[in-house]
Every structure is written in structure tokens, then in C-alpha cells.
């Protein structure tokens, strides 16, 4: 019988002994039985995080799994394919999506899917026209006493 790689098993060996505790090798002295147990499911150990970036930049979205397993990346319901725009890497248990040369239209909900598990993050891309507004909101979070102005 072919073994399912997703199942873990063990072998139980039985030996038939007589009343004197001596192993007899008459008709049956060993029996092998597989008891399959489903492997532990893959789950996300670290979820994706929301990102806020400027148009023209690159961003890296990443998450960690409990064990190495193939993933699929999506924006909304659209499956992403590796290209100059999207680079997908999966060193070990980390899954990473790098999006290059960001445009405002790249904003949205990005999802990493592994089997029936998924994690989603929102990517916000600020256009260069909104640069001052973005910088002020960033500065305001860390240094509320600073306000930037255009001449």
C-alpha cells in the first residue's frame, strides 16, 4: 500500500510467546500494522501586517508558518503571479511578497493563503501629490510639535 506523505504512522510488532515466555516462530511471529494519524495542520505563526507607503517605493509583506508549506498570494480575489512587479519568496517557514514600483492603484487587501488558512493585510499607497499630508500624519504620530508646510 502506498504511504500518504501527510500521514504520520508507527509500526507495532507483535510476537507470540508460549507459556514459558519463549518466542515461537511457528506460523506467525510478527505482524505489522500502520496506524495513520493526520499530520498537524499548517497555521500562521505570524500574520501579515498593514503597510502604508509612498508611490514609487517598494514594500515587503511577510508572514510565518508553523512549518514549510506552499502558499498563494492574492489581492482581493485575484491570484498574483511572479513578475517584475511581484516577487514571491519562501525561505523556510517565512512567506514574503515584495511589490515594486508602487502605484496608488496597487493599494488594497493582500492575502497569503496556505490550504484552508489565510492572513490578510491592507496596503495603503499615498500618491506623491499627498506627500505633505502623509509626512505630516507620520510626523504627528511621533512628534506632534512639528508641522510641515509648503512655501
Secondary structure, 3 states (H helix, E strand, C coil): CCCCCCEECCECCCCCECCCCCECCCCCCCCCCECCEECCCCCEEECCCCEEEECCCCEEEEEEECCCCCCEEEECCEECCCCCCEEEECCCCEEEEEECCCCHHHCEEEEEEECCEEEEEEEEEECHHHHHHHHHHHHHHHCCCCCCCCC
